[in-house]
Amino acid sequence: MSLKNSVYAISGMSCAACSSAVQRVVSRLDGVKSCEVNLITEKMTVVYDPETVSLADFTRVIEKAGFGIHEIEEEKRKEAKKSKAPVGIITAAVLSVILLYISMGQMLFNNLPSPAIVDMSKNPLGFALVQLILTVPVMIIGRKFFTVGFSSLFKGNPNMDSLVAVGSSASFIYSLIMTFTVKSNHHAVHNLYYESVAVVITLVMLGKYFEHRSKEKTTSAIKKLMELTPDTALLVTGDTVTEVATASIKPDDILLVKPGSKIPLDGIVESGSGGVDESMLTGESLPVEKEKGSAVTGGSLNLNGALYIRVTKVGKDTTLSKIIEFVENAQSKKAPISKVADKVAGIFVPVVMGIAVIAAVIWLISGEELSFALKIFTGVLVIACPCALGLATPTAVMVGTGLGAGNGILIKNGEALETTHNTKIAVFDKTGTVTEGKPVVTDIISEKPELLLSTVSSAEAVSDHPIAQAIILYAKEKNITLSPVDNFENIPGFGIKCTVSGAECLIGKAGLFKEKDIDISQLTAKAEGLSAMGKTVMYVSLNSKALGLIAIADELKETSVKAFERLHRLGIKTAVLSGDNKLCAEYMANRLNADEVYSEVLPEQKAEIVYSLKKKYGTVLMVGDGINDAPALTAADIGCAVGTGSDIAIDSADIVIIKGDPLDVPKAINLSRLTMRNIKQNLFWAFCYNTVCIPIAAGILYPFGGPLLSPMIAGLAMSLSSVCVVSNALRLKNKKL
């Protein structure tokens, strides 16, 4: 069975009960393996068997549940949606204020000026009719609550709109009946709840507006990334430079990027040099110097110097597009902790409606008037909106993954974000992860160091071996002039023999020199010391006399030691895996102060070691960069790939650190801890809010002289709860990792 992963846009959702309902009806379909619905992004991610179920089936069950579904168009990703306070909300707010003035003003303040037509004592019918006239437009403006709310209720999926619709309708119908009896019974004027209907609808609309504005801020990371790519580019054709649409650029096109301009697409510098700001992609604030042959990333800013680049990647293949896709996927996938809120939200609304009915009936039985019971009924329905519950997890996940992306840390999904905070041991592949991944010359021991370097670099000039290349590069940096080489001979397992500027030269292991009876005893102790540090040591002689030795090693990255120190401060054990010999691996591990070290490890053994560490410590985070690390990355609870490594390693990982900086590993763990703390705070607030407020709205404190929440106060409290949850999540944006 070949499974397909698709993402669709869902419309008509207003709260966690809605997203839970969509998820529930789709998950019931045969052929659907998993379904996740994100309330904030309004997207559904579904994994299914296309031979068993299709979009038509999704559409059928989702529309039956009262919601809409459509495919996401790629062009829409760049739309910058800005919330504007619609005229309707402003109108509703103005009408509600006037309504409050008329209905409550005379009760609260003596001698408050008001027209005779709305004088409650002198013209009760006018007082009631004017309120009715002011309320109806507000209900029309907020008609979505009634159309969607009752539709969802009748289809068996009641949601927040259903609560508002039922509560407001009950208050309106009761007030309307009282209005018709005012002429014969003037006391009925005291049982009008038009202001509650209008104010509740207005407050909920305002709350959703501010909530939407706040939620927009949680997606700012993706929007900023999308805005990085310029719409146009300067295409170089021969001697002509033409401004063209970036979308029309093809691989191998040559582009001119002027100082102060953004680099349109990934490429290689063909000519020119300058500093490039890659901070939005890597989190690194210092500019990176680029010259001929340097790779550049689309979306980065050319600070100085004109650059001519040859385009290597376009469209979805660019680094920026992959980062955006990575972050979007992470934000659309739910963290396991959110399942608790989803389950609660799925049964929450029906339970609340039951509580509202029971509370109203109990108060009626106890002898209270119908108007009192109606106030209780409406108050419970309005205050119990599960919005805060549904927003608790996704808002924190969105802000957290956005914060990570801004710091060069890409998290693939919500599950990885949640699991990472439980890390007990971080396991690092050595080469290319904690080390630079390329050999460099570290020591030259000789009385004539320049002669030795000139001799060795000249002899190695014909070789493409990494060690030879390291020596040649070092010689270039020292401005060493190469000499002519003749009679080159490779001696397998020992070294090389050649003639450099007429002198016989030997370069290699000690055995080669012993065989030729060349005395190297004065260098042996130094060579053994360097070998113990994990360095590759080569002896050098000219005309049968020892000239000295040269040592090459793969050096630790500048931040590796700090990374291990920070992991230890976080209470996390560390381990190093290496295919190198025991001496080299242990020396590196000692420098890093690693808790465990595994040397001479074959690629297939790495996954086995990860499994053993799982049993010993618990949650394992594996960090690697190569193809041979892919099995271990998959075997670990959290696979963390170095962005400068292989594509296979990146595909196998849950987290990608773009810069390849080991210090980003503890940052990723800290990000997970901060996000999980924020999620728990949000869930606590949401659960606590409903646990405390519903009984108060039901009137449990009233017999003891306590407060009784009016529907207006309930509506305000409900709206504030959602805004508080989103605002708390936004605090994450200011955290330092």
C-alpha distance (Angstrom), angle and dihedral (degrees) to the residues before:
residue distance angle dihedral
M1 . . .
S2 3.79 . .
L3 3.80 110.4 .
K4 3.79 124.2 -150.4
N5 3.81 126.7 -150.0
S6 3.82 114.7 -149.9
V7 3.79 135.9 171.3
Y8 3.81 122.4 -149.3
A9 3.79 134.0 -179.2
I10 3.82 115.0 -117.3
S11 3.80 120.9 -155.7
G12 3.79 131.6 -164.9
M13 3.81 98.1 41.0
S14 3.79 117.1 137.4
C15 3.81 106.1 163.7
A16 3.79 145.8 6.3
A17 3.80 91.0 -81.4
C18 3.83 88.4 61.2
S19 3.80 95.5 51.3
S20 3.80 89.2 44.0
A21 3.82 90.7 52.3
V22 3.82 93.2 50.5
Q23 3.79 91.1 47.2
R24 3.79 91.2 48.3
V25 3.82 97.9 50.9
V26 3.82 93.9 44.9
S27 3.83 93.8 45.8
R28 3.81 89.5 56.1
L29 3.83 92.3 62.2
D30 3.80 117.3 103.8
G31 3.79 111.3 -108.9
V32 3.81 95.6 29.5
K33 3.80 110.3 120.8
S34 3.80 97.8 179.6
C35 3.79 138.9 -6.8
E36 3.79 129.5 -168.6
V37 3.80 124.8 -177.5
N38 3.80 119.9 -165.1
L39 3.80 113.4 -154.9
I40 3.81 94.8 -160.9
T41 3.80 99.7 47.8
E42 3.84 90.3 34.1
K43 3.79 89.0 -136.0
M44 3.79 132.6 133.7
T45 3.80 119.6 -150.5
V46 3.80 111.2 -162.5
V47 3.82 131.0 179.5
Y48 3.80 111.0 -158.8
D49 3.80 148.4 149.0
P50 3.85 105.6 -99.9
E51 3.81 90.4 -156.5
T52 3.82 90.9 60.6
V53 3.81 105.1 33.3
S54 3.82 135.3 21.1
L55 3.79 144.1 -176.2
A56 3.81 88.9 -86.7
D57 3.81 89.5 61.3
F58 3.81 91.9 48.0
T59 3.80 90.0 49.5
R60 3.79 92.7 49.3
V61 3.81 96.9 53.4
I62 3.82 95.7 37.2
E63 3.80 94.1 50.4
K64 3.80 89.7 45.4
A65 3.81 87.5 55.4
G66 3.80 89.2 54.0
F67 3.81 102.7 -100.3
G68 3.80 138.3 103.2
I69 3.82 132.2 -121.4
H70 3.80 132.2 -166.7
E71 3.78 138.5 160.8
I72 3.79 117.4 -95.1
E73 3.77 113.7 -112.6
E74 3.77 114.9 -141.7
E75 3.80 91.8 -136.4
K76 3.78 90.9 62.0
R77 3.79 92.1 64.9
K78 3.79 91.4 81.1
E79 3.77 96.1 48.2
A80 3.77 109.8 119.4
K81 3.77 104.2 -145.7
K82 3.76 113.3 -162.8
S83 3.77 122.0 -172.8
K84 3.75 113.5 -127.9
A85 3.77 122.5 -173.0
P86 3.83 99.6 -107.9
V87 3.78 120.8 -133.0
G88 3.81 88.2 -116.3
I89 3.80 94.0 63.2
I90 3.81 92.1 46.4
T91 3.81 90.3 48.9
A92 3.79 91.9 48.0
A93 3.80 90.6 49.1
V94 3.82 92.7 51.1
L95 3.83 92.5 47.6
S96 3.82 90.7 47.2
V97 3.81 92.2 51.8
I98 3.82 90.5 50.7
L99 3.80 89.6 46.8
L100 3.81 91.4 51.3
Y101 3.80 90.3 49.0
I102 3.79 91.7 52.6
S103 3.81 98.4 41.0
M104 3.79 102.3 37.2
G105 3.80 104.6 20.6
Q106 3.80 97.2 78.6
M107 3.80 91.2 45.5
L108 3.79 95.7 50.0
F109 3.80 101.7 36.0
N110 3.78 129.0 38.7
N111 3.79 119.5 -132.5
L112 3.81 92.7 10.5
P113 3.83 105.6 165.4
S114 3.81 114.4 -113.0
P115 3.83 135.9 154.3
A116 3.79 116.8 -90.7
I117 3.81 91.2 -117.4
V118 3.81 90.3 67.6
D119 3.80 98.0 40.2
M120 3.79 102.8 129.9
S121 3.80 96.1 -153.6
K122 3.80 99.0 40.0
N123 3.81 100.8 34.8
P124 3.85 109.5 20.1
L125 3.81 93.6 163.1
G126 3.81 92.3 52.3
F127 3.82 88.5 46.1
A128 3.83 89.8 56.0
L129 3.81 97.8 40.8
V130 3.81 94.8 50.0
Q131 3.82 89.2 52.3
L132 3.80 89.8 49.6
I133 3.82 90.7 50.3
L134 3.84 91.1 50.2
T135 3.81 93.5 45.9
V136 3.81 99.3 51.1
P137 3.88 95.1 63.8
V138 3.82 89.8 50.4
M139 3.81 89.8 52.3
I140 3.81 89.8 48.8
I141 3.82 90.9 50.8
G142 3.81 89.5 49.1
R143 3.80 94.1 41.0
K144 3.80 91.0 125.3
F145 3.80 88.7 74.1
F146 3.80 89.3 59.3
T147 3.81 100.2 39.1
V148 3.80 94.9 44.9
G149 3.80 95.8 32.1
F150 3.80 97.4 53.0
S151 3.82 92.2 38.1
S152 3.82 90.5 54.9
L153 3.80 91.1 44.3
F154 3.82 94.0 52.0
K155 3.81 90.7 46.2
G156 3.79 90.8 55.3
N157 3.81 97.1 -107.8
P158 3.82 105.5 100.3
N159 3.79 114.6 -173.5
M160 3.80 141.6 171.7
D161 3.80 91.1 -68.3
S162 3.81 88.2 54.4
L163 3.80 90.9 55.8
V164 3.81 92.4 50.3
A165 3.82 92.6 42.9
V166 3.82 95.7 50.0
G167 3.81 94.1 43.3
S168 3.81 95.1 45.5
S169 3.80 93.5 43.4
A170 3.80 91.8 51.0
S171 3.83 91.2 50.8
F172 3.82 92.3 45.0
I173 3.81 95.9 48.0
Y174 3.81 91.4 47.0
S175 3.84 90.8 48.8
L176 3.82 91.0 47.2
I177 3.81 91.2 53.4
M178 3.80 89.8 48.8
T179 3.82 89.8 50.3
F180 3.81 91.0 58.3
T181 3.82 90.5 51.2
V182 3.83 96.6 46.9
K183 3.82 93.3 89.7
S184 3.80 92.1 57.6
N185 3.82 96.3 31.2
H186 3.81 115.6 34.0
H187 3.83 91.5 -173.2
A188 3.83 89.0 68.0
V189 3.80 87.1 76.7
H190 3.81 87.9 76.7
N191 3.82 90.6 61.4
L192 3.79 98.4 62.7
Y193 3.81 119.0 122.6
Y194 3.80 101.0 177.6
E195 3.81 91.1 121.0
S196 3.82 89.8 55.2
V197 3.81 91.3 52.5
A198 3.81 94.2 48.5
V199 3.81 97.2 40.1
V200 3.81 94.3 46.4
I201 3.82 91.9 50.8
T202 3.82 91.2 45.8
L203 3.82 94.2 46.7
V204 3.80 92.9 48.2
M205 3.83 90.5 48.6
L206 3.81 90.5 48.5
G207 3.80 90.5 46.0
K208 3.82 91.6 51.8
Y209 3.81 90.1 47.2
F210 3.81 93.6 52.7
E211 3.79 90.1 41.1
H212 3.81 89.8 53.8
R213 3.80 90.7 48.4
S214 3.79 89.3 51.5
K215 3.81 92.4 46.7
E216 3.80 89.9 53.2
K217 3.78 88.1 62.0
T218 3.81 90.0 56.5
T219 3.82 89.4 61.2
S220 3.81 93.8 47.7
A221 3.82 92.0 104.8
I222 3.81 92.3 63.2
K223 3.80 92.6 42.1
K224 3.80 90.9 52.3
L225 3.80 90.5 50.0
M226 3.81 91.3 48.8
E227 3.79 91.2 50.7
L228 3.82 92.0 54.3
T229 3.79 94.8 79.7
P230 3.82 111.6 80.9
D231 3.80 116.8 -131.0
T232 3.81 92.9 -132.4
A233 3.80 136.8 38.3
L234 3.80 136.8 -166.8
L235 3.83 107.6 -112.3
V236 3.80 116.4 -157.8
T237 3.82 115.0 -147.4
G238 3.78 111.2 172.8
D239 3.81 105.4 -56.1
T240 3.81 93.3 -19.3
V241 3.81 125.8 96.3
T242 3.82 115.1 -161.6
E243 3.79 129.9 -177.9
V244 3.81 108.3 -128.9
A245 3.81 137.4 166.4
T246 3.79 111.8 -83.2
A247 3.82 89.4 -132.2
S248 3.83 89.8 64.3
I249 3.83 94.8 57.3
K250 3.82 116.7 112.4
P251 3.83 131.0 -160.3
D252 3.84 113.7 -80.6
D253 3.83 92.3 26.2
I254 3.82 113.3 135.9
L255 3.80 116.1 -126.9
L256 3.79 131.2 -169.8
V257 3.80 114.7 -139.7
K258 3.78 112.6 -167.7
P259 3.83 124.4 -153.1
G260 3.80 110.5 -79.2
S261 3.82 93.1 22.6
K262 3.79 128.8 114.1
I263 3.78 118.9 -112.6
P264 3.83 105.0 -114.3
L265 3.82 101.3 -152.6
D266 3.81 143.2 0.9
G267 3.77 113.8 -76.6
I268 3.80 151.5 130.6
V269 3.81 123.8 -91.0
E270 3.81 108.3 -112.2
S271 3.80 95.1 -179.0
G272 3.78 140.1 -11.8
S273 3.79 130.9 47.9
G274 3.78 138.7 -128.4
G275 3.78 147.7 133.1
V276 3.81 117.2 -76.8
D277 3.80 125.6 -158.7
E278 3.83 107.7 -138.4
S279 3.81 95.4 165.9
M280 3.82 96.6 121.2
L281 3.80 89.7 55.3
T282 3.80 102.1 36.8
G283 3.79 106.2 18.0
E284 3.81 87.9 -124.5
S285 3.80 109.3 135.0
L286 3.82 98.3 -164.2
P287 3.82 116.7 86.5
V288 3.80 117.6 -110.0
E289 3.80 116.6 -131.1
K290 3.81 113.6 -125.4
E291 3.81 128.3 -164.8
K292 3.80 137.8 158.8
G293 3.80 109.7 -39.2
S294 3.82 94.5 19.3
A295 3.80 118.4 131.9
V296 3.80 116.4 -123.6
T297 3.79 128.8 -165.0
G298 3.78 126.3 -135.4
G299 3.80 111.9 -111.1
S300 3.82 95.8 32.5
L301 3.82 119.1 118.9
N302 3.79 123.5 -115.1
L303 3.81 103.7 -140.3
N304 3.80 101.4 -176.6
G305 3.77 139.8 -1.7
A306 3.80 127.0 36.6
L307 3.80 114.7 -89.2
Y308 3.78 127.4 -158.8
I309 3.78 107.9 -158.9
R310 3.79 133.0 -173.7
V311 3.80 109.4 -139.3
T312 3.80 114.5 -122.9
K313 3.82 102.8 170.0
V314 3.80 133.8 30.6
G315 3.80 137.5 176.9
K316 3.79 117.1 -2.7
D317 3.82 92.1 -4.2
T318 3.82 94.8 68.7
T319 3.78 120.5 105.0
L320 3.80 91.7 -119.0
S321 3.83 93.2 52.0
K322 3.79 90.6 50.1
I323 3.80 91.2 49.1
I324 3.81 91.0 50.3
E325 3.81 90.5 48.2
F326 3.81 89.9 47.6
V327 3.81 92.8 52.3
E328 3.81 93.5 42.8
N329 3.79 91.0 51.7
A330 3.80 90.8 49.1
Q331 3.79 91.5 50.8
S332 3.80 93.9 47.7
K333 3.82 94.0 50.7
K334 3.77 117.5 79.3
A335 3.77 126.3 -128.6
P336 3.84 112.4 -121.4
I337 3.81 90.0 -114.8
S338 3.83 89.3 65.0
K339 3.79 90.4 65.6
V340 3.79 88.6 74.5
A341 3.80 90.8 58.2
D342 3.82 91.5 43.9
K343 3.80 92.8 54.1
V344 3.80 91.4 47.9
A345 3.82 92.6 46.7
G346 3.79 91.3 50.7
I347 3.83 92.5 62.6
F348 3.80 98.4 23.5
V349 3.82 100.4 87.4
P350 3.84 96.9 49.6
V351 3.81 89.8 46.3
V352 3.82 91.7 50.2
M353 3.80 91.4 49.6
G354 3.79 88.1 52.0
I355 3.82 91.2 49.6
A356 3.82 90.7 49.8
V357 3.82 92.3 51.9
I358 3.82 93.5 44.7
A359 3.84 92.5 47.4
A360 3.83 91.6 49.6
V361 3.83 92.2 48.0
I362 3.82 92.6 48.3
W363 3.81 91.5 52.3
L364 3.80 91.0 48.0
I365 3.82 91.0 50.4
S366 3.81 89.7 48.2
G367 3.80 89.0 60.4
E368 3.81 103.1 -98.6
E369 3.81 120.3 140.8
L370 3.77 123.0 -98.6
S371 3.82 90.2 -110.3
F372 3.83 90.4 58.1
A373 3.82 92.1 48.8
L374 3.80 89.7 47.9
K375 3.80 90.7 53.7
I376 3.82 89.4 51.9
F377 3.82 92.1 46.4
T378 3.81 93.8 50.3
G379 3.81 94.6 41.4
V380 3.82 93.2 54.5
L381 3.81 92.7 47.4
V382 3.80 94.9 48.6
I383 3.79 100.0 42.9
A384 3.80 94.5 47.5
C385 3.80 97.3 66.7
P386 3.83 107.5 143.7
C387 3.82 94.2 -144.6
A388 3.80 94.3 112.4
L389 3.80 89.5 50.5
G390 3.79 92.5 52.7
L391 3.80 94.1 45.5
A392 3.82 96.4 47.5
T393 3.80 98.9 87.3
P394 3.83 107.3 26.1
T395 3.80 94.7 50.2
A396 3.81 91.8 53.1
V397 3.83 91.9 45.0
M398 3.81 91.4 50.3
V399 3.79 94.3 48.9
G400 3.82 91.5 42.6
T401 3.80 95.2 51.4
G402 3.82 89.3 44.0
L403 3.80 90.5 52.6
G404 3.80 89.3 49.1
A405 3.82 92.5 50.0
G406 3.80 89.8 51.4
N407 3.79 88.7 55.0
G408 3.80 95.9 46.8
I409 3.83 94.2 -100.1
L410 3.81 115.7 123.7
I411 3.81 118.1 -165.4
K412 3.80 115.5 -162.9
N413 3.81 100.0 -152.3
G414 3.78 146.5 -7.1
E415 3.79 91.9 -100.7
A416 3.81 91.4 59.4
L417 3.80 90.3 47.2
E418 3.79 90.1 53.8
T419 3.82 97.7 41.7
T420 3.81 94.9 49.1
H421 3.81 93.9 68.9
N422 3.83 88.7 63.4
T423 3.83 93.9 57.7
K424 3.81 111.6 142.9
I425 3.81 99.2 175.1
A426 3.81 132.6 18.9
V427 3.81 114.2 -151.3
F428 3.80 118.7 -160.4
D429 3.77 129.2 -163.2
K430 3.81 105.1 -136.3
T431 3.79 109.0 -141.9
G432 3.79 113.1 69.3
T433 3.79 93.4 -4.0
V434 3.80 106.8 65.5
T435 3.81 91.5 7.0
E436 3.80 129.3 54.1
G437 3.80 90.7 -107.0
K438 3.80 94.5 -128.7
P439 3.82 130.5 80.8
V440 3.80 120.6 -111.9
V441 3.79 133.3 -175.3
T442 3.80 107.8 -99.2
D443 3.83 105.7 168.2
I444 3.80 139.5 21.9
I445 3.80 114.4 -172.2
S446 3.81 110.8 -169.0
E447 3.78 143.0 109.2
K448 3.82 86.0 -126.7
P449 3.84 103.8 39.4
E450 3.82 95.5 166.2
L451 3.80 92.2 51.7
L452 3.80 90.7 47.6
L453 3.82 92.7 49.7
S454 3.81 92.2 45.7
T455 3.81 90.7 49.5
V456 3.80 96.2 47.3
S457 3.82 96.1 42.2
S458 3.82 90.9 48.8
A459 3.81 90.9 50.8
E460 3.81 93.5 46.4
A461 3.82 94.7 45.1
V462 3.81 92.2 96.6
S463 3.83 94.0 51.2
D464 3.83 127.3 87.8
H465 3.81 93.7 -163.3
P466 3.87 111.9 130.0
I467 3.82 91.4 -119.9
A468 3.81 90.9 50.9
Q469 3.80 90.4 48.5
A470 3.81 90.3 51.0
I471 3.81 90.8 53.9
I472 3.82 93.1 46.8
L473 3.82 91.6 49.2
Y474 3.81 91.0 49.8
A475 3.80 90.5 49.5
K476 3.82 90.3 52.0
E477 3.77 90.7 51.8
K478 3.82 88.7 52.8
N479 3.84 91.6 47.0
I480 3.80 92.1 -120.2
T481 3.80 115.8 172.0
L482 3.82 114.9 -133.0
S483 3.81 120.1 -127.7
P484 3.83 128.3 -144.4
V485 3.83 115.3 -86.9
D486 3.83 126.9 -152.4
N487 3.80 137.6 174.3
F488 3.81 93.5 25.7
E489 3.82 112.5 -170.6
N490 3.80 128.0 178.0
I491 3.82 113.4 -146.7
P492 3.86 105.4 -159.8
G493 3.79 113.7 -127.7
F494 3.80 94.0 6.4
G495 3.81 114.2 53.5
I496 3.78 140.4 -100.5
K497 3.79 138.9 -50.9
C498 3.81 124.9 -158.1
T499 3.78 146.3 135.3
V500 3.82 117.2 -99.7
S501 3.83 115.2 -169.0
G502 3.83 88.7 -22.0
A503 3.83 95.3 -51.2
E504 3.82 121.0 114.2
C505 3.79 109.7 -117.3
L506 3.80 132.2 -165.8
I507 3.84 123.1 -170.1
G508 3.79 123.6 177.8
K509 3.79 148.8 58.0
A510 3.81 126.2 -7.7
G511 3.82 92.0 -104.7
L512 3.79 91.3 64.9
F513 3.81 91.5 57.7
K514 3.80 94.3 44.5
E515 3.79 88.9 53.4
K516 3.82 89.5 53.2
D517 3.85 92.2 44.2
I518 3.81 93.0 -119.0
D519 3.80 113.7 154.7
I520 3.82 111.5 -124.1
S521 3.82 97.1 154.2
Q522 3.83 93.2 117.2
L523 3.82 89.0 59.7
T524 3.82 99.8 42.4
A525 3.82 98.4 87.7
K526 3.80 92.2 48.7
A527 3.81 91.4 47.1
E528 3.81 92.3 51.0
G529 3.81 90.2 50.8
L530 3.79 91.9 51.5
S531 3.82 91.5 45.9
A532 3.80 89.7 52.9
M533 3.81 86.9 58.4
G534 3.80 89.8 58.8
K535 3.79 95.4 -103.1
T536 3.80 126.7 141.6
V537 3.82 107.0 -121.9
M538 3.83 125.4 -160.4
Y539 3.79 125.1 -173.0
V540 3.81 119.0 -141.8
S541 3.82 130.1 -156.8
L542 3.81 135.7 177.4
N543 3.81 121.6 -157.5
S544 3.84 91.1 -11.0
K545 3.83 93.9 -53.3
A546 3.79 123.1 113.0
L547 3.80 110.1 -110.0
G548 3.82 97.5 179.6
L549 3.75 139.8 -93.0
I550 3.79 138.9 -80.2
A551 3.83 125.7 -149.2
I552 3.81 127.0 -154.0
A553 3.79 127.5 -170.9
D554 3.79 143.3 163.9
E555 3.81 100.0 -113.0
L556 3.80 126.8 -143.9
K557 3.77 116.9 -100.7
E558 3.78 113.7 -102.4
T559 3.83 94.0 -109.0
S560 3.82 100.5 38.0
V561 3.81 96.0 98.1
K562 3.83 91.7 46.8
A563 3.80 89.9 49.5
F564 3.80 92.5 54.9
E565 3.82 91.0 45.5
R566 3.81 91.2 52.7
L567 3.82 92.1 47.5
H568 3.79 89.4 54.1
R569 3.82 90.2 50.0
L570 3.81 87.6 53.8
G571 3.82 88.1 55.2
I572 3.82 94.6 -109.0
K573 3.81 124.6 138.0
T574 3.82 119.0 -132.3
A575 3.80 134.6 -146.7
V576 3.81 135.7 -177.8
L577 3.82 124.5 -146.1
S578 3.79 117.4 -161.9
G579 3.77 139.1 168.5
D580 3.83 88.8 -152.9
N581 3.78 125.5 102.8
K582 3.77 120.7 -78.2
L583 3.83 95.7 -102.5
C584 3.79 93.6 52.5
A585 3.82 95.1 43.8
E586 3.80 94.0 46.8
Y587 3.80 92.7 47.5
M588 3.81 90.9 53.1
A589 3.81 91.8 44.5
N590 3.82 90.6 51.4
R591 3.79 91.4 51.3
L592 3.81 88.6 51.3
N593 3.81 92.8 42.8
A594 3.82 88.3 -129.6
D595 3.81 117.3 -179.7
E596 3.80 93.8 -138.0
V597 3.80 135.8 18.5
Y598 3.80 130.8 -166.9
S599 3.81 117.8 -167.3
E600 3.83 134.6 -170.0
V601 3.81 88.4 22.4
L602 3.80 116.6 169.8
P603 3.83 117.2 -140.8
E604 3.80 92.8 -109.5
Q605 3.81 90.5 51.9
K606 3.82 94.6 58.2
A607 3.82 93.9 76.3
E608 3.82 90.7 48.5
I609 3.82 90.5 53.4
V610 3.81 90.2 49.8
Y611 3.82 90.5 52.9
S612 3.82 90.9 49.8
L613 3.82 91.2 49.9
K614 3.82 89.3 51.1
K615 3.79 89.6 58.2
K616 3.80 92.1 45.1
Y617 3.82 101.5 44.1
G618 3.81 111.3 7.5
T619 3.81 123.9 -127.6
V620 3.83 110.9 40.0
L621 3.81 126.1 -159.5
M622 3.81 112.0 -163.0
V623 3.81 121.2 -160.7
G624 3.81 119.6 -163.4
D625 3.78 144.3 143.4
G626 3.79 110.4 -163.1
I627 3.79 139.1 76.7
N628 3.81 88.0 -109.5
D629 3.81 89.3 59.7
A630 3.82 94.3 58.5
P631 3.86 96.2 90.5
A632 3.83 91.3 49.4
L633 3.83 91.7 46.7
T634 3.80 89.3 53.2
A635 3.81 93.1 44.7
A636 3.82 93.2 52.5
D637 3.81 122.5 85.3
I638 3.81 86.8 -121.2
G639 3.79 121.6 22.1
C640 3.81 113.6 -157.3
A641 3.81 116.9 -168.7
V642 3.78 128.0 -164.1
G643 3.81 108.8 -120.5
T644 3.79 91.2 -137.6
G645 3.82 90.3 57.2
S646 3.80 133.8 85.9
D647 3.81 123.6 -50.6
I648 3.81 90.2 -123.9
A649 3.81 91.3 57.4
I650 3.82 90.2 48.1
D651 3.82 92.1 49.5
S652 3.81 90.4 50.1
A653 3.81 93.9 50.9
D654 3.80 133.5 89.1
I655 3.81 92.9 -154.4
V656 3.80 130.2 34.4
I657 3.81 122.8 -161.7
I658 3.80 102.3 -156.3
K659 3.82 99.1 -159.0
G660 3.79 94.0 45.8
D661 3.82 88.3 -127.1
P662 3.85 111.0 153.3
L663 3.81 88.2 -148.4
D664 3.82 87.8 69.6
V665 3.83 89.9 67.5
P666 3.84 95.0 70.1
K667 3.81 86.9 40.0
A668 3.82 89.6 57.3
I669 3.80 90.7 50.0
N670 3.81 90.8 48.3
L671 3.82 89.6 48.7
S672 3.80 89.5 54.0
R673 3.80 91.6 49.0
L674 3.81 92.8 49.1
T675 3.81 91.7 47.6
M676 3.81 94.2 47.7
R677 3.80 90.6 48.3
N678 3.81 88.7 51.8
I679 3.82 92.3 48.4
K680 3.81 91.3 50.9
Q681 3.80 90.8 48.7
N682 3.81 89.8 51.0
L683 3.80 94.0 47.2
F684 3.80 91.4 46.7
W685 3.81 90.5 51.2
A686 3.82 92.8 47.0
F687 3.82 95.1 46.8
C688 3.81 92.7 40.5
Y689 3.80 91.9 48.8
N690 3.80 93.6 53.7
T691 3.81 94.3 39.6
V692 3.82 91.7 54.7
C693 3.80 101.7 33.7
I694 3.81 102.1 46.1
P695 3.84 94.7 59.6
I696 3.83 90.3 45.6
A697 3.81 90.6 50.0
A698 3.81 88.5 48.5
G699 3.81 87.6 58.2
I700 3.79 99.7 -112.3
L701 3.83 91.5 145.1
Y702 3.81 95.9 42.7
P703 3.84 97.3 86.2
F704 3.82 88.6 54.8
G705 3.80 94.5 51.6
G706 3.79 93.6 -94.1
P707 3.82 128.1 139.1
L708 3.77 126.4 -74.1
L709 3.79 113.3 -149.1
S710 3.78 114.4 -132.6
P711 3.82 117.2 -143.1
M712 3.82 88.8 -109.0
I713 3.81 93.3 56.7
A714 3.81 88.9 42.9
G715 3.81 90.8 54.5
L716 3.79 91.8 49.0
A717 3.82 92.4 48.1
M718 3.80 91.7 48.2
S719 3.81 92.5 52.1
L720 3.80 92.8 45.7
S721 3.82 91.7 51.5
S722 3.82 91.6 60.0
V723 3.79 93.2 44.9
C724 3.83 90.0 49.1
V725 3.81 92.2 53.2
V726 3.81 93.3 49.3
S727 3.82 92.0 44.1
N728 3.80 90.5 51.9
A729 3.81 89.9 52.1
L730 3.81 90.3 50.4
R731 3.81 89.6 58.9
L732 3.80 86.0 74.9
K733 3.81 90.2 70.2
N734 3.80 90.2 70.5
K735 3.80 96.3 49.5
K736 3.79 120.6 112.9
L737 3.77 116.5 -135.4
